[in-house]
Amino acid sequence: MSPSLVFIIFAVCIAISIPVASTLGIVSILPGVVDSSFPATGEFIVRSMVGGVNSFPILAIPMFILSGMIMAQGGISKKLFNMFSYFLGNKTAGIPMAVITTCLFYGAISGSAPATTAAVGAMTIPLLVNLGYDKTFSTALVAVAGGLGVIIPPSIPFIIYGMASGVSVGSMFIAGILPGLLIGLCLMIYAYYYCKKNGEDKEKIEKNYATLKEKGFLSVFKDSFWALLAPVIILGSIYGGIASPTEAATISVFYALIVSLFIYKTIGIKDVKGIFIDSIKTYTPLLFILAAAVAFSRVLALLQVPQYVAGWITGLFAGKVAVLIVINFVLLFVGMVIDTGPAILILTPILLPITNAIGVDPVHFGIVMVVNLAIGFVTPPVGVNLFVASSITGIEVMDIAKKAFPFIMFFVFALILITFIPAISLALL
């Protein structure tokens, strides 16, 4: 069975809305069904699926999902937002900037873009609207800033890339810090421009700011201290060599439980069971997608797709810059139609040999890949963050996407800098 036919069937299945996991399973097993001599038998597919998720690093994913959900229920995002609003709330575009900064910090807790969008959006969008900001703008702001959740470490896509490429997950986490901050800065620049152009309701903003000021810095800091400490503990334990990313993910679960149950007391013992159930419901479909994607990536290897694609790209495009531009376009397109996890598992074995051949550091390429796919969180038709934000406000997905377009352009500008200035990703290593 030719690789082209496999991809055509894959595209058709996606187009007719067959679930991604089922699509991956179908195209993985078809070559063996059509050609009995093909090595990828049914037994091979099942072994690949089981072996693919039988991994110590991958255990970090359900742990980060669980800790993120506990912190979302525990109102951690609100306490972070209050702290940043205290410093930025009376500045031009200060409240939108506080939202972006909250997404940065919450991303350093949850590792998930949809989780960041849901937790921060549910709390900040109503506040932004009450302060006079356009509702669609507020929704688009949170949807795009939520994408920082997969770039600022810890990041679930970084874990998946590490699993697919063999690159150290800890190195990916360190490399993601400066790119995440750069993207956050770019989003703030557009937020400032938008607010300067369209104006703000200074009276409402000053009233809200005065309420925080009345509490005083010590009171606000004390209330948000344990929330601010979360990413320090999670990332500090990794960078300090105390724990692996998987162990740090487990630490984050216990930390989230202790803070939410006994310090903030925002959840009760009776709520814990429901949070665990919701986490399982969230992770189980993802686990099946990851397993099927591993099997599909191995089938692609047997079909020699990586060599075929590498030959096609290097044959048509000469030079490092041209190849990177083509790869960015491919990743941006894939991010629009395929979820991040399976996209990384499918494309890493195909594209990594090409980038290695042109001298791109595997860690740098991992950052470029995840940033590209993060843009897919806010681009139709998949655009998970758009759907999450739409569920919070009731605004149509396409209306949010239109308002998010300028933010996305600034996101893309940051991507260009990250792609062609490797030091942004590698300076801290």
N, C-alpha and C positions, 0 to 999 in steps of 0.2 A: 504494500500500500504506500503510495507516494506521500511525502510530508505535506505537499500542497493540498491534497485531498483531505488529510487529517485536519488542517487548519480551516479549510472551507466548512467541513462538518462542524467544527468547533464554533465558527462564526455563526452558522445557521442556527445551531442549538441556542446560543446566546440571544440571537435576534428574535427567536420565537419564545423567549422567556423560560427556557428550561433552567432550573436552578444550577448555579455554577458547579456545585459539588457533583451533581448528576452528569452534567456536561463533561466534566473532567473524567469521570468514570467511564462514560460512553466512549470518548475518543481514546482513552487508554487501552481499552479492551478490543476495540474494533480491528486494529492491525493484526492481532493474533487470531481473530475470528475469520478475517478475510484470507489470511495466509497462514496455514497450519505450521509452516516451517519457521515462522517468526518467533523469536525467543520469548516474547512477552505473553506468556500463557496466562490463564486465569489465576493459577497458583502464584505466578511471578507477580502479578498485579497486587494480590492480597498481601503477599510478603513485603512488597515495597511499601504498601500503605501502612502496615503494622510497624515495619522497621523504621519508616520515616518519622513517625510520631513517638517511637520508643527512644526518646532522647532526653537527657538531663536538662540541657538548656531550654528546651521547649516547655518545661514545667514552670518556667518563669511567667509564661503568658497567662494561664489561669490565675496565678497568684496576683499578678498586677491588675487583672480584670476585677478580681475579688476586692483587693484593697481600694481600687478606684471607686467601686460601688459603695463600699463602706463609708469612704470619705464623702462621697456625693450625698448619701443619706445623712451623714453627720454634719452637713452644712459647712464643710471645710472651705468651699469656694467663696462663700459669703464673708468669712473671716479674712481670707486673703484679699478680697476685693476692698473691704473696708480699710485695710492697711494701706493699699496703694492709692485709694481715693483720698486718704488723709494728706498725702504728699502732692497728688496731682489734681485733686478735685476742683480747685479754683483757677486752674490754668486753661488756656484755649485748648479745646479737645481733650482736656484732662480726664474726663470720665471715660470716653472711648479708649484713651491710652491706658487707663486703669484696667479696663476690660481685657485689652490685649496682654498686659502684664500678668493679669490673673490667669489667663490661658497659658502663658509661659510657665508659671509656677505650677498650675494644676496639671499641665502636661508632664512636669517633672515628678508627679505623684501617680498619675493614672497610666501613662504610656499609650493612651488611646485617643484618637481624634474624635470619634463620635461621643466617647465618654466625657471628654473635655467640653465639647459643644453642648451636651445635655446638661452637665452639672453647672457650668458657668452661665449658659444661656437661660436656663429656667429661673435663675436668680437675677441676672443683670438686664435682660431684655425688658421686663416690665418696668424696672427702675429707669432705664434709658428713655423709654416712652413717657413715663411720668415727668421726666426732666425736660421734655419737649423735643427730643430727637425723633426723627422720622422712624416709624416702626419697621419699614422694610430695610432701611439703612442699618438699623440696630441689629436686625436679624442677620443680614449679610455680614456685618462686622464680626459677630460671634461665630457664624458658620466658617468664615475664612480663618479667623484667629484660632479656631478649634483645631485646624490642621497642624498647628504647632505642637499638638499633643503627641505626634508621631516623630517629631524631629528633635525636640528637647528630650534628653534622656531622663529616665529609662523609656525606651520605645519598643513596642511590640514588633513593628516591622524590622527594627535593627536586630532583634533576637532571631527573627525568621531569616534575615539575610545572613547572619552569622552561621546559622544552621545550614543554609544552602551553599555558602561559599567557603566555609572553614575559617573565616576571619574571626578574630577574637571579639566577642560581644562587648567586653569591657572597652576595647579600643574604639568600637563603633559609638559607644555611649560618650566617651570623651570627645570624639570627633564631631559629635552632633551639637555640642554646646554653642560654639561660635556661629555656625550656620543658623541655628534656631534664633539666636539673639539678633543676627543680621536681618532675618525675615521679619521678626517682631518690629525692628526699627523701621523697615520699609513700610510695613502696615501702618505704623504710627505716623509716618510722614504723610501718607494719603489721608488718614483720619484728620490730621491737622489741616491739610489743604481743604478738605470737605467742610469742616466746621468753620474755617475762616471764610470760605466762599458762601456758605448757606446760613451762617450765623447760628447762635445758640441762645437759649432762654437763660440769660445770666441771672435773672432774679430767682428762678427755681433752683439753679445750680448753686448759687450762693447760700440759699436757705438750706439745701442738703448738706453743703460743706460746713455750714455753721453748726449743724447738729453733731457732726463728727468732731469739730473743734471743741465743742462744749465738753465732750467726753475726755479730751486731753490725750496727748500722745501716749502716755504711760498706760492709760486704760485701753486704748485701741491696740497698742503693741502687746499688752498682756493677753488680750482676748485672741489675738492672732498668732501668738508666739508658737504654740504647738503646731499650728498649720504651717507656719514658715519653716519649722524645724524638720518637717517630714521629708522634703527633698534632700536636706542636708544629711539626715541619717541614712536615707536610701542610697544616695550617690556617694556619700562619704565612706560608707562601709565597702563599696565596690572599689573606689579609687584608692582607699587606704589599704587595700589588700586584706581586709578583715573578712569579706564575704564575696562569693561569686555572684553574678547577676541573679541566678536562681535563688540562692540563699538570701540575697537582699530583697527579692520579691516576697519571700516568706516573712522576713522581718517586717516588711511594709504592711502585711496583713495584720500581724499582731500589734504593730504600732497604731494602725488605723482603729482596730478594735478597742485598744486601751484608751486612746484619746477620745473617741466618740462615745464610749460607754461610761468612762469613769472621770474624765476631765471636763469635756464639754457637756456630757450627759444629753446629747442630742438624739441618741437612739437608746432603746431599751433591750434587755435580753430577749424579749419576745420578738423583736424585729430582726434579730440575727438570722433566724431560720429562713425568713423570706428573702433576705439579701443573698444567702448562700444559694437558694433555689434560683433566683434571678441570674446569679453569676454562672451557674451550671447551664441554664437555658441560653445564655449568651455565648458561652465557650463551646458547647457541644457542636453546633453547626460549624463553627470555625475549625474545630478539630477535624471534622470529616472533610472539610474543604482542604485543609492542610495535608491530610493523608492522601486524598485523591490527587492533589497537585504534585506531591512527591512521586507518586506512581507515574503521572503523566510526564514529568520531567525526565524520568528514567526511560520511558518509551521514546521520547524525543531524542535522547542520547543514542538509543539503539537504531533509530532512523537516521542518525548522523545529521540531525538538524543544526546543532551548533556549528559544525564544520561547513555546512551548506550556507548558513546565514553569514558566517565570518567571511567565507569566500566571496559572497555576493556584495557585502558592504565594502570590504577592502578592494574588491575588483572595480567597483564603481566610483569609490571616493578615495582620494589620495590625501594623506596628511592627517595628523592628529586632530586638528581643529574641525575639519570636515566630518570625520568619523564621529566625533563627540556631538556635533550638531545633529547628525542623522539619528544617533542613539537617543538624544533628548526628545526629538520629534516622535520616535517610536514609543518611548516611555510615556510621554504626555498623552498620546493616543490610547495606549493600553490602559492608562490610569482612568480614562474616561469610560471604559466599558468593562473592566475587570477589577475586582476587589484587590486590595493591596497584597494580602497574604499569598494567594495563588499566583498573582502577577510576579512577585519576587521569586517564588519557587520555580516558576516556569522559565522566566527570562534570565535569571542569574547564570545557569549553566550555559545558556546560549551567548550572552553578551560578555560575561567575564573574560573568556579567552580572548575576545577581540580587544577589550580594554587593556588586558595584560600585554598583548602583543604591541600595542602602541605606547606602552610605558605609563599607563595610568595606575596609580596605587589602588589596590583592592578596597582599602578603607575609604579613600576618596570617592571611588566609583559607587560604593554602597550608599554614601551620603547623597550623591547626585541622583541615584535611583530612587531613594526614599523621598527626596524633595519633589522629584517629578511626580511620583505617585500620590504624594500628599496633595498636590494641586488637583488630582482626580477626585479628592473628597468633596470639592466644591464645583465640579464641572459635570453637567448632565451627560449621559443619561443615568449613570450610577450615582455619583454625587451624594454619598451617604450623609455627610454633614448637612447638605441642603434639606434632605428629608427629615433629619433630626430637628433642625431649626424650624422647618415648616410645621412639624407636629407640635412645637411649643407655641407658635404664634398663629397658626392657621393660614398663613400667607402662602400663595401658590409657589411651588418650587421654581418655576421659570421666572417669576417676578423677583425672587430672592437672587437667582443666578444673574439677572440683568444688573441688579444693584451691586452684586459682588464683583462684577467684571473689572472695574478699576482696581479693586484690591488684588484680584488675581494677576493683573498686569504688573503690579509692584512685586508680587510673589515671584512672577516669572523673571523680573529684573534681578531679584536676589539669586534665583536659580542660575542665571547667566554668570553672575559673579562667582558663585560657588563652583560652577563647572570649570571656569577658565582661570581661577585663582586657587589652586590646590591648597595653599597655605591656610585658607579660611577653615578648611576641614582638618588639616594635619598639624597646625601650629602647636596644639596642646599635647600632641603625642610625644 
